[in-house]
Amino acid sequence: ARQADPPAGGGGGGGGDAESPAAAVSGGSSSVEDVESNVDHEKANDFISDVRRPAGPSLPVVARDVKPISECTPEAAPKPQCRRWMRSRTVRVCAISVAVIIVFMVLFWPKDPDWKISKLAMDADKFIAIMTGVGDVTERLPISAEVDFYNPNLVGTSVKSGNFKVYYGEEMMAWGVASPARVGPRSSSTIHADVTVGLNKELAARILSDVMANNFMLDVVSNVNILAQVGPLSIKAYSRCKMRVATMKVLSKPDDIIAEKQCSYSFGF
């Protein structure tokens, strides 16, 4: 018997339209990879869109645990918003405090006072004996003095106590105490002082020689310590005055016995 010839084209029935199983399998695999690649790109695009998308009005902008400024308390200070508010409030309080202190110091810090002897009362015979070197020059001479004190400050001053010493060169020749007094703001008042003059023979001789050589003028230095109340402040005042005393006017015109004076003042608490 005669064998049948194979179909033309070397392929099976169906001509050129039929695909081989290998080709079908290869084409199917390529389609699956394309689909998976497209899915991955879509997921990536969706993720990027979610990141770039602005938050909607329904999303909370402020953290739920942040309190309004009105609710900030020392217990809430650790909250970031409250910490900023507390720092700002502290800065404002400090600035106001500094301004109040500056104004307070300008108004109440004491200014230099002024004073002038207005009256002296003493034993004239003892004073003449000291100045002339006749009699017992070592006998103490008590003097009662009235001093006009001017207060230039905006508030009144109360002198609680005061003591002073008068020096000739390096030696003390007199000492005394001032009585308590009240002086109004920018006004004058009279302060009473009790003074004691005490000399030894050598000091009295040097004073007499100096007075006779300088037209009865005597250069002395006084140191005064006063405790005063200026407004709400308790002030310790110290003054040092260099004075030229006209000894011939002690008995006749006591308000003119200080021919010259130069004072320095210091204050403390």
C-alpha positions as CSV (number, residue, x, y, z in Angstrom):
1,A,0.0,0.0,0.0
2,R,1.1,3.6,-0.7
3,Q,1.9,6.0,2.2
4,A,0.1,9.4,2.4
5,D,2.2,12.5,1.8
6,P,2.6,14.9,4.7
7,P,0.7,18.2,4.6
8,A,2.3,21.0,2.8
9,G,4.3,23.6,4.8
10,G,5.6,21.0,7.2
11,G,2.9,21.8,9.8
12,G,-0.3,20.0,10.7
13,G,-3.8,20.7,9.6
14,G,-5.1,24.3,9.8
15,G,-2.4,25.8,7.6
16,G,-0.5,28.9,8.8
17,D,-3.1,30.0,11.5
18,A,-2.2,27.3,14.0
19,E,0.4,28.0,16.7
20,S,2.7,25.5,18.2
21,P,2.3,24.6,21.9
22,A,5.7,26.1,22.7
23,A,4.8,29.4,21.1
24,A,1.5,29.4,23.0
25,V,3.2,28.8,26.3
26,S,5.8,31.5,25.6
27,G,3.1,34.1,24.6
28,G,1.1,33.3,27.8
29,S,4.1,33.8,30.1
30,S,4.8,37.2,28.5
31,S,1.2,38.4,29.1
32,V,1.3,37.4,32.8
33,E,4.6,39.4,33.4
34,D,3.1,42.5,31.7
35,V,0.0,42.3,33.9
36,E,2.1,42.0,37.1
37,S,4.3,44.9,36.0
38,N,1.2,47.1,35.4
39,V,-0.2,46.2,38.8
40,D,3.1,47.2,40.5
41,H,3.1,50.6,38.7
42,E,-0.5,51.3,39.7
43,K,0.3,50.5,43.4
44,A,3.3,52.8,43.2
45,N,1.3,55.6,41.7
46,D,-1.4,55.2,44.3
47,F,1.2,55.4,47.1
48,I,2.7,58.6,45.6
49,S,-0.7,60.1,45.2
50,D,-1.6,59.4,48.8
51,V,1.7,61.0,50.1
52,R,1.2,64.1,47.9
53,R,-2.5,64.5,48.6
54,P,-3.1,67.4,51.1
55,A,-4.9,66.5,54.3
56,G,-8.6,66.9,54.1
57,P,-10.6,69.1,56.4
58,S,-11.6,66.1,58.4
59,L,-8.1,65.3,59.5
60,P,-6.9,66.9,62.8
61,V,-4.1,69.5,62.4
62,V,-3.3,69.9,66.1
63,A,-2.3,67.0,68.2
64,R,-5.1,65.9,70.5
65,D,-3.0,66.3,73.7
66,V,-2.1,70.0,73.1
67,K,-4.2,72.4,75.2
68,P,-5.3,75.9,74.5
69,I,-3.1,78.7,75.9
70,S,-5.8,79.5,78.5
71,E,-5.4,76.0,79.9
72,C,-1.6,76.1,80.2
73,T,-0.7,75.5,83.9
74,P,2.6,74.6,85.6
75,E,1.4,70.9,85.2
76,A,1.0,71.4,81.5
77,A,4.3,73.2,81.1
78,P,6.0,70.1,79.4
79,K,3.6,70.6,76.4
80,P,5.5,72.3,73.6
81,Q,2.9,75.0,73.1
82,C,2.7,75.7,76.9
83,R,6.5,75.8,77.2
84,R,6.7,78.6,74.6
85,W,3.9,80.5,76.4
86,M,5.5,80.1,79.8
87,R,8.9,81.4,78.4
88,S,7.2,84.4,76.8
89,R,5.3,85.2,80.1
90,T,8.5,84.9,82.1
91,V,10.3,87.3,79.8
92,R,7.5,89.8,80.1
93,V,7.4,89.6,83.9
94,C,11.2,90.0,84.1
95,A,11.1,93.1,81.8
96,I,8.3,94.7,83.9
97,S,10.1,93.9,87.1
98,V,13.3,95.5,85.9
99,A,11.4,98.7,84.7
100,V,9.7,99.0,88.1
101,I,13.0,98.6,90.0
102,I,14.7,101.3,87.8
103,V,11.8,103.7,88.4
104,F,11.8,102.9,92.1
105,M,15.5,103.6,92.4
106,V,15.3,106.8,90.5
107,L,12.5,108.1,92.7
108,F,13.6,106.9,96.1
109,W,17.4,106.6,95.9
110,P,18.7,109.4,98.3
111,K,20.2,112.5,96.9
112,D,22.9,114.5,98.7
113,P,21.4,116.7,101.5
114,D,22.7,120.1,102.6
115,W,23.1,121.5,106.1
116,K,24.1,124.7,108.0
117,I,24.7,125.4,111.6
118,S,22.1,127.9,112.8
119,K,22.7,128.1,116.6
120,L,25.4,127.3,119.1
121,A,25.2,127.4,122.9
122,M,28.2,126.9,125.2
123,D,30.1,128.3,128.1
124,A,31.8,131.3,126.6
125,D,34.5,131.5,129.3
126,K,35.6,128.0,128.7
127,F,35.7,128.5,125.0
128,I,37.9,131.7,125.4
129,A,40.2,129.8,127.7
130,I,40.7,127.1,125.1
131,M,41.3,129.6,122.3
132,T,43.7,131.7,124.3
133,G,45.5,129.0,126.2
134,V,44.5,130.5,129.5
135,G,43.1,128.2,132.2
136,D,42.5,124.4,132.0
137,V,42.5,123.7,128.3
138,T,41.9,120.0,129.0
139,E,38.5,120.6,130.6
140,R,35.7,119.3,128.3
141,L,33.5,121.9,126.7
142,P,29.9,120.9,126.0
143,I,28.1,122.6,123.1
144,S,24.5,122.5,122.1
145,A,24.0,123.0,118.4
146,E,21.0,123.5,116.0
147,V,21.5,122.4,112.4
148,D,19.3,123.3,109.5
149,F,19.0,120.2,107.4
150,Y,17.7,120.3,103.8
151,N,16.2,117.2,102.2
152,P,16.2,117.3,98.4
153,N,14.5,114.0,97.9
154,L,11.0,113.4,96.6
155,V,10.0,111.6,99.8
156,G,10.4,112.5,103.4
157,T,13.3,111.4,105.6
158,S,13.3,110.3,109.2
159,V,16.7,110.6,111.0
160,K,16.6,107.7,113.5
161,S,20.1,108.3,115.0
162,G,23.4,109.9,114.1
163,N,26.8,110.3,115.5
164,F,29.8,112.3,114.4
165,K,33.4,113.0,115.1
166,V,35.6,116.1,114.4
167,Y,39.3,115.8,113.7
168,Y,42.1,118.2,113.7
169,G,44.7,116.5,111.6
170,E,44.7,112.9,112.7
171,E,43.5,113.6,116.3
172,M,39.9,113.7,117.4
173,M,39.0,117.1,119.0
174,A,35.2,116.8,119.3
175,W,32.4,114.2,119.1
176,G,28.6,114.2,119.4
177,V,25.2,112.7,118.6
178,A,22.2,114.0,116.6
179,S,18.7,113.6,117.9
180,P,16.0,111.9,115.8
181,A,14.2,114.2,113.5
182,R,11.7,114.2,110.6
183,V,12.3,116.1,107.4
184,G,9.6,116.4,104.7
185,P,10.2,116.0,101.0
186,R,12.2,118.8,99.4
187,S,12.0,120.8,102.7
188,S,14.2,121.8,105.6
189,S,14.0,120.9,109.3
190,T,16.1,121.6,112.4
191,I,18.2,118.8,113.9
192,H,19.5,119.1,117.4
193,A,23.1,117.9,118.1
194,D,25.0,117.6,121.4
195,V,28.7,118.2,120.9
196,T,31.6,117.7,123.3
197,V,35.1,119.3,122.8
198,G,37.9,117.5,124.5
199,L,41.6,118.5,124.1
200,N,44.9,117.6,125.7
201,K,47.5,120.2,126.2
202,E,49.6,119.3,123.2
203,L,46.6,119.3,120.9
204,A,45.3,122.6,122.3
205,A,48.7,124.2,121.8
206,R,48.8,123.2,118.1
207,I,45.3,124.4,117.5
208,L,46.1,127.8,119.2
209,S,49.3,128.2,117.1
210,D,47.4,127.3,113.9
211,V,44.5,129.7,114.6
212,M,46.9,132.6,115.4
213,A,48.8,132.0,112.2
214,N,45.8,131.8,109.9
215,N,43.7,134.8,110.9
216,F,41.6,132.7,113.4
217,M,40.7,130.2,110.8
218,L,40.8,126.5,111.7
219,D,40.7,123.5,109.2
220,V,38.9,120.5,110.6
221,V,37.3,117.3,109.2
222,S,34.0,115.8,110.4
223,N,32.8,112.2,109.9
224,V,29.1,111.6,110.3
225,N,27.2,108.3,110.4
226,I,23.4,108.5,110.2
227,L,20.6,105.9,110.1
228,A,17.7,107.3,108.2
229,Q,14.4,106.1,106.7
230,V,13.8,107.3,103.1
231,G,10.4,106.2,101.9
232,P,10.3,102.4,102.3
233,L,14.1,102.2,102.5
234,S,16.2,102.1,105.6
235,I,19.4,103.9,104.6
236,K,22.8,104.1,106.3
237,A,24.3,107.5,105.3
238,Y,27.9,108.4,105.7
239,S,29.4,111.9,105.1
240,R,32.9,113.3,105.3
241,C,33.2,117.1,105.3
242,K,36.3,119.2,105.1
243,M,35.5,122.5,106.8
244,R,37.2,125.9,107.5
245,V,35.9,127.3,110.7
246,A,35.9,131.0,111.6
247,T,36.6,130.7,115.3
248,M,36.0,134.4,116.0
249,K,32.3,134.0,114.9
250,V,31.5,131.2,117.3
251,L,30.1,133.4,119.9
252,S,28.8,136.3,117.8
253,K,27.5,134.8,114.5
254,P,27.3,131.0,114.8
255,D,25.4,130.6,111.5
256,D,28.5,132.0,109.7
257,I,31.2,130.0,111.5
258,I,31.6,127.5,108.6
259,A,33.4,129.7,106.1
260,E,34.0,126.8,103.6
261,K,32.9,123.2,103.5
262,Q,33.3,120.3,101.0
263,C,31.3,117.2,101.7
264,S,31.1,113.8,100.2
265,Y,28.2,111.4,100.8
266,S,27.8,107.6,100.5
267,F,24.7,105.5,101.1
268,G,24.1,101.9,101.8
269,F,21.5,99.4,103.3
